[in-house]
Amino acid sequence: MELRDGSYFIQNVQVTDIADQFGTPVYVYDAEKIVQQFKSLKMAFSDADVKVKYAIKACSNLSILKLLKRYGAGADAVSIQEAQLALKAGFEPGEIMFSPNCAEFEEIEEAVKLGLVVNIDNISFLRKFGAQFRSSYPCSIRLNPHIMAGGNYKISTGHSNSKFGISIYQLQQVIEVVRQYNIRVNGLHVHTGSDIYEADVFLKMAEILFGIAADFPDLRFIDFGSGFKVAYSEGDLVTNVYDLGIKLTQSFREFCRQYGRKLELWIEPGKYIVSEAGTLLVKATVVKPTPSVTFVGVNSGLNHLIRPMMYDAYHHIINVSNPKGSQKMYTVVGYICETDTFGADRKLNEVQEGDILAIRNAGAYGFSMASNYNSRLRPAEVLVFNNEPKLIRERETFDDLLKGQVDIGL
Ligand code: LLP
């Protein structure tokens, strides 16, 4: 989204026109930005045979999946339903990395039936997998490198107290199970968290994996997960993917030489690809001055974008209806029946009731974490593609709230 000639645009479409056409609240995604982010990763890692497995959980709309598929992405799924969405969007089963955590073993069996790349993250399942499939179907192994990384505790996944992956200190057990059942380990995987700006974290993980790889002669790929950080507020530190790309591919190539074979380098970005491309448009329902602050209430809330309340995440807010207005301080709040703050003490161009506010960087973990709390309907989704806004998900209706409820005649 950019300010041009006194108005906000996504590509050549005026943002307020999108709100007029589709109503609010609405998630709007910029296809060009998504493609640009995807291409920048391909470029950053161009010295290796990088496969970008888009983390579906970030934004799982079929049109976004299809867009990324069109540009050559693979997919990363953490539930069988995400994998089914990817298949529906046209991904080949072999392009889909399946990394469930604490899901039922039946999901792994289903993944084998579907032909996905199966990633196993505990020794119990590795044993079950070996007993059932032996060398007939390969699997990858998710390791926990015992590295504390990521923007906050809730999204850190590679530290010693994390439920994810098999501890590198249990490697001997892994090797025993692999040998016992003659399992073909085709990949090693780590994902240490989200919002990691330090390239060093990825390089450290890489070193750990490279040290382990020699014990697994059948590898086809090494998957470094993701966690690339984007800027939520001005001046935020971000992962320099170009610097990381150069350093990681260099050490990867050196590792491949030692391993004796060229392997594929995989990454699984979600946030980096879709976060900045997405904006949640909401309408100011009420301007409410109080003795301490002036609230702007909007027709959305933590049910549509939970990141501010769940992670104390900062999302930039812009009054797109009044780009030239004088600035005032507001606290922007949602309509949910508990503390529901999108942004406290924000400078916004003067807000009138009915104005459209744009909540930025909402493309990742926005709609995909939305709920019907307070029996509110989930928003529509719109993709701006080739300068045209296209509806890619209808706004829910009251019938959606009733769907599946069983009337037992009370
Ligand atoms: N791979 C695996 C195995 C993951 O668990 C995740 C994210 C990713 C890749 C993608 O990470 P990303 O590139 O998006 O950082 N809801 C939180 C983020 C949770 C991430 C969970 N796993 C948020 O809104 O910040």
Residues whose N, C-alpha, C, O or C-beta is under 5 A from the ligand:
A	BS01	LLP	A55 A58 S99 I155 H191 G193 S194 D195 G225 S226 G227 F228 E268 P269 G270 K271 Y272 R307 A364 Y365
